[in-house]
Amino acid sequence: MLVQGKYRRGWSQKLLGRLPSQNREETTIWFHAVSVGEVLLLKSLIPELREQYGELNIVISTTTHTGQDVARTKYPDCTVCYCPLDFSWAVSRGLRRIQPDLLVLVELELWPNLIRAASQQQIPLAIINGRLSEKSFNGYRKIRPVISSLLQRFQMIAVQNETYASRFRKLGAGCEQVRVTGSVKYDQITTDRNHPETQALRDLFGFKDSETVLIAGSTQAPEEAFVLQTYKTLKPAFPHLRLIVVPRHQERFEEVASLIASHTLPFVRRSNLPRTPTEEVNSSKPDPIILLDTLGELGACWGLADLAYVGGSLTNRGGQNMIEPAAFGATVMFGPNTHHFRDAVFLLKTAEAATVIPEGRNMTSVIQHFLENPDVAHKMGERARQAVLPQQGATQRTVNSLLSLLPKQQKHAKNRGNALKRAA
């Protein structure tokens, strides 16, 4: 907090549980989504829940300030707040102020006091899109009695696959609690490169159809250095090559801008561009690198990629989401450290639809190979798209599971009221 400036906002909510008080006349669901990835996961779930249930009051809490900013932008019709820190007084007050009919943890956030307080206040608990890495599983096994007592308080644990389901059961979750619903992330993918948001970015950046776009997305240090050196080496031989760099964390935008400048490469920051394209901006610099220093645009931006390097994989982070560029048919590349996305990696590697870059120094040769063999790159991208598409359907399964935990009598009353309004 002192050195990097993180976690400075929302202290009355975090420390004292002073969350926004909610109207008890409406059925309320509280989703806790830690950061940006979990927040975006709700994009397809919330509209479907409202469509099937009727009027719903949605509260979304986050832990990070980047997640908070994205949630406020993406869900203006929801109440957005910070999740209280796991002090008994903070979580108890927060629950009393929200008074949710259902508390949903996105993917996995086992805060003992929050879970116990919700259980004591007889608030149903659920985990959705649950995943449990082998590393986390081995850590939780060391305190299995504690974890088991927490898991048994959940009415539902909806997980992405049978491997995760087995790990939850071994930690003490009951068979009747655990359901395999698949990954909601597959339902949120877009395959249309002419999607309005993607097309707007293409026009804004001034990309031509004859150019080959390389995107390095969700990067961490030193991945930006690797990709900048690759670009600097290959650009003279491949003048049609363009580059977009998308750092994973907002607080590193300035650092990455300085890094690009140190290479004496022309670049523009997305935050300095207008919302709509202008000829003056697009022609101001010769083939500038685009630094995407905004939140929530990477998903649409992947639709511009011919070549896609997915970051956090040449570091110890464990990888980032490679499903989105795969769905667009980009040639997907990542490093060897992808343990957070083992299933997606297995799917793509089995279909021969992704390339692993073993070390940063190998990035140049791998990308050069694809630039020299565009047909090979295109076929790999098409295999990626075909591998991802059949995985969809988790959103509806998850929604059905959540509906079973909401107050049925109130639901029916709302439906009757809606029917009367339609009849009138």
N, C-alpha and C positions, 0 to 999 in steps of 0.2 A: 504493500500500500504506500509506503513512504518513498521507495525507490522508483517504482514503475507507475505509480499513480492509479493503480487498479483498486477496485472495491471501495471507493470513497463515497459513493452515493447511496441514498436510501437507508441511512442508519436507524432512523426511528422505526422503520419497518423491520429491518434485520435484527436489531438488538432488543426492541421493545414490543415487536409484534403489532405495531399500529397499522394494520392493513386496512384498505378501504372497506367500510361496513356495507353489507349487501342487503338487498330487499328479500325478505323471507317469503314473499308471496310467490316468487318464481323458483322453480327447480334450479339448483346451482351445482355446477361441476367445477371443481378446482383442479386444473392441470398444473403440475410442477414440471417445468422444462428447464434444465440447467442452463444451457447456452443456445447458440444459434441453431445448431443441428437439430436439437430436440424441439425448439420453437417451430422451425419450418416443417417438422414432422406433422404438426397439427393442421396443416393447410388443407388437407383433404378430409380429415376427420371431423372437424367442427361443423362445416356445412352439411355433411351427411347426417351427423347427429341431430342437428336442428331440423333437417328435412324430415327425418323419421319420427322424432319425438314431439316436435312442436316447439313452443317457446322455451328457451333455455338461457339461463344467465351463466356466462362463461368467465371464469377467473383464471388468468395465466400468471404464474410466478416464475421468476428466473433467479439464477445465482449471479451471473455475470452481467456487466453493464452492456456488453455488445448484444447479448440475448435480450436484454430489456429494450434496447433501441429497436431491434428488429421486430419484437413482439408488438410494440406500440405502433410501428409502421404497418405491419401486416394485418393486425387485428384491431382496427379502430373501434369496433363495436363490442370489444371485450374489455373487462377490467384487467389491467396489467400492473403487477407489483413485484417487489422483491420477496423471496421466500425468507421467513425468519431464520436466523441462525438457530442451531439445535439446542437452545436453552429452554428449559421447561416452561418458564414464564412467557417467553416470546412465542413459542409455538401454540401454547394454550390460548393466549390472547388472540393470536392470529386466527385460529380455528373458530373462536367465539365470534369474531367480527365477520368472518366470511360465512360461517354456518353452512358449509357445503353439504349437499345430499350425497356427494361422492367425491373422494380425493383420489386423483389419478397421477401416478408417478410415471414419467415418460422414460423408457428404457431401463433405468435402475438408479435409484437414489435412496439408499437405506439409512435414513436418519432416525435413530432409535426414539428420541423424545417425540418427534413429529408423529411417528407411526403409533406409539403408545398412546399419545394424547388423542389422536383421532379414534383409536379403538375404544378408549375410555368414554369418549363422547358419542359412541355408537355411530360413527361415520364410516360407511363402507369404504374399503381401500382396494385399489387395483393398480397393477403394473401393466403398461401396454408397450408393445414392440420390444419386449424384454430381451436383453442379451447379457450373457455372463461369460466373459473371457476365461480362458484356462488359468491365467495369472490371478484374476480376481477370485475364481473358484478355489484355487489352492490357498489363497489368503484367508478367505471366509471359512474354509474347513478347519482352520486352526482355532476358530472361535465358534464352532458349529452350534453349541447350545444357545449362544446369544442370537445368532442369525436365525436358527430354527424358530425361536420364540417370536421373532419379528415376522418371519414369513408366514407363520400360522395365523397371523392377524389379518392377512389379506383374504378378501373374498374371491379374487381372481388374479392370476398371474399369466398374462398373455405374452407368449414368447415367439421369437422369430423362427426357430427350428427345433427339431427333436434333440439335438445335442445340448442346447441351452435348457430345454425342458428337463432332461436327465440330470443336469447339474443342479437345477433348483430342487428337484426331488431329493437328491442326495444330501442337500443342505437342510432338508426337513420340511419342505413344502409338500402338502398332500396331493395325491394324484388328482383329486376332484378340483383342486385349485388351479392346476397348471393346464393351459390350453396352448396348442401350437396354432398360431394365426398367420404366420408369415411376416415378412417385413413390409411395413407401410411405405417405406422409401421407394419400393418398386412401383407403387401406384401413383407416385407424384412425378414420375419422370415424363419428360416431353421428348418426342421424337421428331417434331416438325421444326426444321431449321428456318422455316419462314414464319414461325410464331411471331406475333407483333412485338413482343419485348426483345426478342433476339434480332429481329429486323431493324428495330430502332437503334440498337447498339451498333449494328453493322453500318447503318447510315451515319451515325454519329462519329464512328471511328474512321469512316471513309475507306473501308476495305473494298478491294476489287475482287471480282470472281477469279481473276487470274492469280491471285496471291494465295500463299499457303500460310495459314495461321497456326502458330504454336502457342498454346496456353499452358502456363505453369500455375496451377491453381492450388489454393490452401497450403501455400509454401511456408516453411520455417527456415531459419538460418541453419546451415549454410546453403540451402537449396537454391536460393535466388542467385548466389554467386556462381553456382554450377551452370544454371540456365543462361545467365548473362554471358559467361565465358563461351558457352556453346553458341549462342547467337552471334557474338562478336567474331567467332572463328568461321562460322558458316555463311554469314550474310554476304560477304564478297562473292562467294561462288554461287550462292542462291539468292539473287537480289529480290526475288518474289517472296522471300520469307518475312513474315511479320510476327511480332511477339506481344503477348499480354501477360503481365505478371500480377498475381492475385495473392498477397500475403494472407495467411490464416488469421492473424490477430491484428486488430485495429491499432493497437499501441505501437506496432512496428511499421506503420505506413511511412513515417518520416525517415526511419532508418533505411528502409528499402529505397526510398527516393534518393537519399544521399548515396547509397551504393550504386545505383544506376548512373547518377551524375559522375561518380568517381571513375566510371568506365568511359567517360566522355561520349556517351551514347545519347542521341536525341530521345526525349520522352515527354509525354504529357500525362498529367494526373486526371483521372476520371472526374474527380471532385471539382476541377477547374473548367470542365466542359459544360456547355449548356445542356438543358434537358433535350433539346432537339438539335439536329445537325446544322452546321453553317459552313459554307464554303471556306470562309476565312479561317476557321479553326482547323478544318481538315487539311488545308494546304499550307499551314503555317510552318511546319517542319517536315523534312523529307523522311517518310516512313518512320515516324516516331514509335518507340515502345509505348504501350499503354500500361500505366500503373492503375489497376482497378482498386482505388482506395475508397470504396463505398461499401455499404453493407447490403446484403440481400440480392445482389445482381449476378453473382457467380453462376447460379443455376441457368439463367437465360444466356449468359455469356458463353457457357460451354457449347452452345449451338453454333458458335462461330469457329470452333476448333476443328482443324484438320488433324492436328497432332496434339494430344493432351497428356501432359505430365501431371499426375496427381500427387500432391506434396504430403509431407509428414511421413514419408516412407523411406527417405534416406537419413532420417533422424530416429530417435527412440520413441516418437509419438505413437507409432503403430498404424499409420496410414490415415487417409481421409476417404470420403465417399467417391468411389470411382463409377458408381452406377449411372450418374447423370451424363458424363461424357460418353459412356458406352452406349446409352440409349440414343444419343444423337449420331452414332456411327463414327465417332472419332477414333483415331488410332490411339489406344490407351496405353500409357506407360506409367510405371511406378517403381519405387525401390523395393528392397527385400523385406522391409519391416512393416508389415501390413496386418498384424495380429488382430486389430480391431475390426477388420473386414475380411476375415478368413473365408466366409461363405461366398461373398461376392468375388473374391480373388479365385477361389476354387472353381466357381462357375465360369469365369472368363478364361482361366488357364486351361480348363478342360475343353473349352470350345476353341482353343488356340486363338483367343481374341484379345490378348494383352501381352505386353512385353515387360519383363522385369529388368531394370537397370541395376546391376549388382553394386556399383559404386558410383559416386559422383563423377569421377574421371572418365567413366564409360559413357556419359550422357551424349557427348559430342558424336561419337562413332555410331551410337544407336540412332540418333536423329538424322545423321547424315545418310545412313542406310535407307531410311524411309523417304528422304528427299530425293535420293537417287533412284528409288524404286516406288513411285507413287501408286502403281497398281497393287503392289504388295500391301502398302499401307491402307489403301481403300478396301481391299478384301478383308483385312483384319478388322477394320472398323465395322464393316457390314456384319461380320460374324459376331462382334460384340453386341450390336443392336438386336440381332436375332436371338442371342442367348438371354438377353434381359427381358424381352417382351413377355414371354410365357410365365414370368414370376408374379404377375399381378393378381390382385384379389384380396389382399390382406386388410385393406381398409374396411370393406364390408363385414368381414369376419370379426374385426375388432369392434366395429360399431355394434354389431349384434350382441357381442359379449357385454359391452358397456350398458346397452339398453336393458339387459336383464338385471342390472344392479340399481337402476333408477326406480323411483317410486311409481309403481304401476297405477295405483288409484289416481294419483295426480295426473299421470299421463292420460288416462282414459277421460278424466274430467276435462282436460285441455282439448283433447280430440273432439269431445262432445260439444265443447264451447265453439271450437272452430267450425264444426259442422253446422251449428246453429247460425253462426255468422254467415257462412256460405249460403245457407237456405234463405236467410233474410235478404 
